Amino acid sequence: MHRSISVVIPVRNDARMLERCLASLAEQTRPADEVLVVDNGSTDDSRAVAERFGATVVTEVRPGITAASARGFDAASGDIIARCDADSVLPPTWLARIEETLAADAGAVAVTGPATFYNLGGARGAVARFFYVSGYFVFMRLMLGHTVLFGSNCAVRAEVWRSISASVPRDDTELHDDMDLSYRLPASARVRFDRRLVVGISARPLGSWASYGRRLARAAHTFAEHFPEQLPHRRWMARRHSPSSLAGSASTTLREARS
């Protein structure tokens, strides 16, 4: 069965990188059915770049990537909602692999994959990938009980998003948005990690200690918002006692998300 795919890209004053992202999206072996660029208060040419590539521009006036991402997800009409960032450079098979993975696993609610820094090579790039990307996946797996979503490279079934959309805060600018979204999935959720679903991203989060510190602060704030109810031992216990942690369909997880 054909499943339509919407791609959501939040942007704020990132016209140059957005152009590269959309160019890579235009080269997909499996084209997107819909591309939504969420303009979060840009004063540069981001909107014009999006329109030039035929994307639908959605406006979100509330500042912050959490609000912008949620606005795009709400506006998406596809059966699958793929998400990347304006600085993402996507391989030609990105959407094809997303579609293939979710079609092959009816119980998976989402799929995500790693990234490589296209402007940071050699030993520095390898170390950065190990700590910033691999470390994120390993640490958050322990915290959540399932694979964490990586906002630069992920896709969620639309019905899963609709089941949790109302719980996602739009006004908290200090949240780590992909961590927060991952916490709103039930502990039993099956999120597929595809190591071959690799995208290129900018190393700017590591450009300064201040930039990296802001991301750590957002992570700490996100933990504070979800603890103590979502402490790791509670999520692992819930996962252990849920039959959908090993088998079942996405609809089983949806019922848990609504309960």
LODOGU-370399 format. One record per residue (C-alpha): x, y, z; chain; residue in three letters; residue number from 1. Coordinates in nm, 3 decimals. Example, Ala and Ser with C-alpha at 12.3 -4.5 7.8 and 13.67 -1.06 7.14 Angstrom:
! LODOGU-370399
((1.230, -0.450, 0.780), "A", "Ala", 1)
((1.367, -0.106, 0.714), "A", "Ser", 2)
//
This chain:
! LODOGU-370399
((0.000, 0.000, 0.000), "A", "Met", 1)
((0.131, 0.344, -0.096), "A", "His", 2)
((0.187, 0.572, 0.201), "A", "Arg", 3)
((0.218, 0.946, 0.143), "A", "Ser", 4)
((0.512, 1.123, 0.305), "A", "Ile", 5)
((0.526, 1.483, 0.425), "A", "Ser", 6)
((0.861, 1.642, 0.509), "A", "Val", 7)
((0.874, 1.911, 0.779), "A", "Val", 8)
((1.169, 2.153, 0.798), "A", "Ile", 9)
((1.169, 2.427, 1.065), "A", "Pro", 10)
((1.376, 2.731, 0.970), "A", "Val", 11)
((1.478, 3.067, 1.109), "A", "Arg", 12)
((1.726, 3.280, 0.915), "A", "Asn", 13)
((1.896, 2.984, 0.750), "A", "Asp", 14)
((1.840, 3.054, 0.381), "A", "Ala", 15)
((2.179, 2.932, 0.260), "A", "Arg", 16)
((2.163, 2.600, 0.441), "A", "Met", 17)
((1.794, 2.557, 0.361), "A", "Leu", 18)
((1.876, 2.585, -0.008), "A", "Glu", 19)
((2.124, 2.299, 0.019), "A", "Arg", 20)
((1.877, 2.091, 0.220), "A", "Cys", 21)
((1.595, 2.141, -0.031), "A", "Leu", 22)
((1.829, 2.066, -0.320), "A", "Ala", 23)
((1.911, 1.730, -0.162), "A", "Ser", 24)
((1.541, 1.668, -0.103), "A", "Leu", 25)
((1.473, 1.735, -0.471), "A", "Ala", 26)
((1.713, 1.451, -0.563), "A", "Glu", 27)
((1.528, 1.180, -0.372), "A", "Gln", 28)
((1.472, 0.848, -0.549), "A", "Thr", 29)
((1.133, 0.844, -0.377), "A", "Arg", 30)
((1.000, 1.203, -0.398), "A", "Pro", 31)
((0.820, 1.365, -0.107), "A", "Ala", 32)
((0.445, 1.403, -0.147), "A", "Asp", 33)
((0.458, 1.729, 0.047), "A", "Glu", 34)
((0.735, 1.956, 0.175), "A", "Val", 35)
((0.650, 2.198, 0.455), "A", "Leu", 36)
((0.901, 2.466, 0.551), "A", "Val", 37)
((0.800, 2.625, 0.881), "A", "Val", 38)
((0.916, 2.987, 0.891), "A", "Asp", 39)
((0.978, 3.077, 1.255), "A", "Asn", 40)
((1.032, 3.451, 1.217), "A", "Gly", 41)
((1.299, 3.465, 0.947), "A", "Ser", 42)
((1.421, 3.804, 0.829), "A", "Thr", 43)
((1.643, 3.666, 0.552), "A", "Asp", 44)
((1.549, 3.493, 0.224), "A", "Asp", 45)
((1.441, 3.162, 0.381), "A", "Ser", 46)
((1.081, 3.199, 0.266), "A", "Arg", 47)
((1.183, 3.287, -0.090), "A", "Ala", 48)
((1.421, 2.989, -0.104), "A", "Val", 49)
((1.145, 2.754, 0.013), "A", "Ala", 50)
((0.900, 2.888, -0.243), "A", "Glu", 51)
((1.158, 2.858, -0.521), "A", "Arg", 52)
((1.185, 2.486, -0.451), "A", "Phe", 53)
((0.807, 2.447, -0.450), "A", "Gly", 54)
((0.773, 2.391, -0.077), "A", "Ala", 55)
((0.466, 2.499, 0.116), "A", "Thr", 56)
((0.562, 2.771, 0.365), "A", "Val", 57)
((0.388, 2.756, 0.701), "A", "Val", 58)
((0.429, 3.041, 0.948), "A", "Thr", 59)
((0.477, 2.992, 1.322), "A", "Glu", 60)
((0.496, 3.319, 1.516), "A", "Val", 61)
((0.574, 3.161, 1.852), "A", "Arg", 62)
((0.953, 3.141, 1.882), "A", "Pro", 63)
((1.138, 2.816, 1.923), "A", "Gly", 64)
((1.194, 2.494, 1.736), "A", "Ile", 65)
((0.942, 2.303, 1.949), "A", "Thr", 66)
((0.659, 2.531, 1.837), "A", "Ala", 67)
((0.784, 2.539, 1.477), "A", "Ala", 68)
((0.815, 2.161, 1.452), "A", "Ser", 69)
((0.473, 2.104, 1.607), "A", "Ala", 70)
((0.318, 2.354, 1.365), "A", "Arg", 71)
((0.464, 2.167, 1.072), "A", "Gly", 72)
((0.355, 1.829, 1.204), "A", "Phe", 73)
((0.003, 1.961, 1.260), "A", "Asp", 74)
((-0.013, 2.096, 0.904), "A", "Ala", 75)
((0.124, 1.780, 0.741), "A", "Ala", 76)
((-0.122, 1.573, 0.539), "A", "Ser", 77)
((0.096, 1.266, 0.477), "A", "Gly", 78)
((0.061, 0.922, 0.633), "A", "Asp", 79)
((0.424, 0.952, 0.740), "A", "Ile", 80)
((0.578, 1.277, 0.868), "A", "Ile", 81)
((0.952, 1.298, 0.807), "A", "Ala", 82)
((1.153, 1.564, 0.987), "A", "Arg", 83)
((1.492, 1.719, 0.923), "A", "Cys", 84)
((1.659, 2.050, 0.999), "A", "Asp", 85)
((1.748, 2.330, 0.762), "A", "Ala", 86)
((2.115, 2.232, 0.784), "A", "Asp", 87)
((2.047, 1.866, 0.700), "A", "Ser", 88)
((2.185, 1.727, 0.375), "A", "Val", 89)
((1.988, 1.417, 0.282), "A", "Leu", 90)
((2.112, 1.114, 0.088), "A", "Pro", 91)
((1.909, 1.034, -0.227), "A", "Pro", 92)
((1.753, 0.725, -0.067), "A", "Thr", 93)
((1.646, 0.898, 0.256), "A", "Trp", 94)
((1.271, 0.890, 0.196), "A", "Leu", 95)
((1.283, 0.550, 0.027), "A", "Ala", 96)
((1.452, 0.398, 0.333), "A", "Arg", 97)
((1.203, 0.563, 0.569), "A", "Ile", 98)
((0.912, 0.425, 0.368), "A", "Glu", 99)
((1.069, 0.080, 0.342), "A", "Glu", 100)
((1.147, 0.057, 0.714), "A", "Thr", 101)
((0.799, 0.155, 0.832), "A", "Leu", 102)
((0.630, -0.064, 0.571), "A", "Ala", 103)
((0.832, -0.365, 0.686), "A", "Ala", 104)
((0.752, -0.316, 1.056), "A", "Asp", 105)
((0.386, -0.249, 1.129), "A", "Ala", 106)
((0.464, -0.220, 1.499), "A", "Gly", 107)
((0.715, 0.062, 1.459), "A", "Ala", 108)
((0.578, 0.406, 1.540), "A", "Val", 109)
((0.882, 0.593, 1.408), "A", "Ala", 110)
((1.225, 0.556, 1.252), "A", "Val", 111)
((1.542, 0.754, 1.306), "A", "Thr", 112)
((1.908, 0.737, 1.215), "A", "Gly", 113)
((2.248, 0.891, 1.284), "A", "Pro", 114)
((2.433, 1.181, 1.127), "A", "Ala", 115)
((2.778, 1.283, 1.017), "A", "Thr", 116)
((2.925, 1.633, 1.027), "A", "Phe", 117)
((2.986, 1.748, 0.671), "A", "Tyr", 118)
((3.201, 2.043, 0.779), "A", "Asn", 119)
((3.408, 1.867, 1.042), "A", "Leu", 120)
((3.635, 1.590, 0.919), "A", "Gly", 121)
((3.925, 1.381, 1.038), "A", "Gly", 122)
((3.980, 1.291, 1.401), "A", "Ala", 123)
((3.776, 1.587, 1.525), "A", "Arg", 124)
((3.477, 1.477, 1.322), "A", "Gly", 125)
((3.506, 1.118, 1.443), "A", "Ala", 126)
((3.527, 1.226, 1.807), "A", "Val", 127)
((3.234, 1.465, 1.763), "A", "Ala", 128)
((3.020, 1.191, 1.606), "A", "Arg", 129)
((3.107, 0.951, 1.885), "A", "Phe", 130)
((3.017, 1.183, 2.171), "A", "Phe", 131)
((2.749, 1.409, 2.020), "A", "Tyr", 132)
((2.560, 1.164, 1.798), "A", "Val", 133)
((2.635, 0.811, 1.920), "A", "Ser", 134)
((2.647, 0.925, 2.282), "A", "Gly", 135)
((2.304, 1.085, 2.245), "A", "Tyr", 136)
((2.149, 0.763, 2.116), "A", "Phe", 137)
((2.310, 0.539, 2.378), "A", "Val", 138)
((2.240, 0.763, 2.677), "A", "Phe", 139)
((1.882, 0.840, 2.578), "A", "Met", 140)
((1.807, 0.473, 2.511), "A", "Arg", 141)
((1.891, 0.411, 2.876), "A", "Leu", 142)
((1.673, 0.703, 2.986), "A", "Met", 143)
((1.371, 0.626, 2.768), "A", "Leu", 144)
((1.361, 0.250, 2.731), "A", "Gly", 145)
((1.339, 0.290, 2.353), "A", "His", 146)
((1.538, 0.463, 2.080), "A", "Thr", 147)
((1.533, 0.842, 2.097), "A", "Val", 148)
((1.428, 1.047, 1.795), "A", "Leu", 149)
((1.702, 1.256, 1.633), "A", "Phe", 150)
((1.532, 1.570, 1.505), "A", "Gly", 151)
((1.767, 1.615, 1.210), "A", "Ser", 152)
((1.679, 1.268, 1.080), "A", "Asn", 153)
((1.354, 1.101, 1.177), "A", "Cys", 154)
((1.001, 1.014, 1.070), "A", "Ala", 155)
((0.683, 0.943, 1.267), "A", "Val", 156)
((0.357, 0.786, 1.160), "A", "Arg", 157)
((0.096, 1.060, 1.130), "A", "Ala", 158)
((-0.156, 0.880, 1.352), "A", "Glu", 159)
((0.106, 0.859, 1.626), "A", "Val", 160)
((0.167, 1.233, 1.605), "A", "Trp", 161)
((-0.206, 1.305, 1.620), "A", "Arg", 162)
((-0.237, 1.095, 1.935), "A", "Ser", 163)
((0.021, 1.304, 2.123), "A", "Ile", 164)
((0.000, 1.644, 1.952), "A", "Ser", 165)
((-0.222, 1.803, 2.217), "A", "Ala", 166)
((0.032, 1.722, 2.489), "A", "Ser", 167)
((0.326, 1.891, 2.314), "A", "Val", 168)
((0.391, 2.238, 2.463), "A", "Pro", 169)
((0.416, 2.518, 2.209), "A", "Arg", 170)
((0.533, 2.797, 2.438), "A", "Asp", 171)
((0.835, 2.643, 2.612), "A", "Asp", 172)
((1.136, 2.769, 2.418), "A", "Thr", 173)
((1.384, 2.588, 2.645), "A", "Glu", 174)
((1.279, 2.232, 2.560), "A", "Leu", 175)
((1.499, 1.995, 2.364), "A", "His", 176)
((1.229, 1.924, 2.106), "A", "Asp", 177)
((1.326, 1.577, 1.985), "A", "Asp", 178)
((1.388, 1.455, 2.340), "A", "Met", 179)
((1.054, 1.596, 2.449), "A", "Asp", 180)
((0.873, 1.427, 2.160), "A", "Leu", 181)
((1.044, 1.098, 2.246), "A", "Ser", 182)
((0.928, 1.124, 2.607), "A", "Tyr", 183)
((0.569, 1.169, 2.490), "A", "Arg", 184)
((0.578, 0.831, 2.321), "A", "Leu", 185)
((0.481, 0.546, 2.555), "A", "Pro", 186)
((0.764, 0.345, 2.704), "A", "Ala", 187)
((0.649, 0.046, 2.498), "A", "Ser", 188)
((0.691, 0.232, 2.168), "A", "Ala", 189)
((0.905, 0.068, 1.904), "A", "Arg", 190)
((1.124, 0.331, 1.739), "A", "Val", 191)
((1.344, 0.179, 1.471), "A", "Arg", 192)
((1.707, 0.285, 1.452), "A", "Phe", 193)
((1.844, 0.246, 1.099), "A", "Asp", 194)
((2.222, 0.285, 1.101), "A", "Arg", 195)
((2.219, 0.318, 0.721), "A", "Arg", 196)
((1.978, 0.613, 0.737), "A", "Leu", 197)
((2.259, 0.869, 0.766), "A", "Val", 198)
((2.223, 1.241, 0.698), "A", "Val", 199)
((2.482, 1.517, 0.690), "A", "Gly", 200)
((2.450, 1.797, 0.945), "A", "Ile", 201)
((2.642, 2.111, 1.032), "A", "Ser", 202)
((2.885, 2.106, 1.326), "A", "Ala", 203)
((2.765, 2.447, 1.445), "A", "Arg", 204)
((2.615, 2.305, 1.770), "A", "Pro", 205)
((2.978, 2.236, 1.863), "A", "Leu", 206)
((3.107, 2.568, 1.736), "A", "Gly", 207)
((3.151, 2.714, 2.084), "A", "Ser", 208)
((3.115, 2.613, 2.446), "A", "Trp", 209)
((2.822, 2.854, 2.474), "A", "Ala", 210)
((2.638, 2.683, 2.188), "A", "Ser", 211)
((2.701, 2.337, 2.328), "A", "Tyr", 212)
((2.607, 2.457, 2.675), "A", "Gly", 213)
((2.269, 2.581, 2.550), "A", "Arg", 214)
((2.191, 2.234, 2.420), "A", "Arg", 215)
((2.290, 2.073, 2.747), "A", "Leu", 216)
((2.072, 2.322, 2.934), "A", "Ala", 217)
((1.776, 2.235, 2.712), "A", "Arg", 218)
((1.833, 1.867, 2.777), "A", "Ala", 219)
((1.841, 1.929, 3.153), "A", "Ala", 220)
((1.522, 2.135, 3.129), "A", "His", 221)
((1.351, 1.858, 2.933), "A", "Thr", 222)
((1.444, 1.601, 3.197), "A", "Phe", 223)
((1.307, 1.832, 3.466), "A", "Ala", 224)
((0.977, 1.863, 3.279), "A", "Glu", 225)
((0.932, 1.485, 3.259), "A", "His", 226)
((1.071, 1.373, 3.595), "A", "Phe", 227)
((0.981, 1.211, 3.830), "A", "Pro", 228)
((0.693, 1.055, 3.635), "A", "Glu", 229)
((0.923, 0.952, 3.350), "A", "Gln", 230)
((1.227, 0.839, 3.546), "A", "Leu", 231)
((1.418, 0.562, 3.366), "A", "Pro", 232)
((1.325, 0.278, 3.601), "A", "His", 233)
((0.956, 0.361, 3.563), "A", "Arg", 234)
((0.973, 0.361, 3.185), "A", "Arg", 235)
((1.171, 0.036, 3.175), "A", "Trp", 236)
((0.923, -0.126, 3.413), "A", "Met", 237)
((0.630, -0.011, 3.198), "A", "Ala", 238)
((0.804, -0.141, 2.889), "A", "Arg", 239)
((0.875, -0.476, 3.048), "A", "Arg", 240)
((0.510, -0.526, 3.136), "A", "His", 241)
((0.372, -0.412, 2.801), "A", "Ser", 242)
((0.312, -0.676, 2.532), "A", "Pro", 243)
((0.361, -0.414, 2.259), "A", "Ser", 244)
((0.725, -0.370, 2.355), "A", "Ser", 245)
((0.810, -0.685, 2.161), "A", "Leu", 246)
((0.521, -0.732, 1.922), "A", "Ala", 247)
((0.196, -0.586, 1.804), "A", "Gly", 248)
((0.106, -0.295, 1.583), "A", "Ser", 249)
((0.135, 0.081, 1.600), "A", "Ala", 250)
((-0.235, 0.091, 1.693), "A", "Ser", 251)
((-0.151, -0.084, 2.021), "A", "Thr", 252)
((0.094, 0.190, 2.106), "A", "Thr", 253)
((-0.161, 0.453, 2.008), "A", "Leu", 254)
((-0.409, 0.319, 2.262), "A", "Arg", 255)
((-0.141, 0.345, 2.529), "A", "Glu", 256)
((-0.056, 0.701, 2.425), "A", "Ala", 257)
((-0.420, 0.804, 2.463), "A", "Arg", 258)
((-0.473, 0.633, 2.799), "A", "Ser", 259)
//
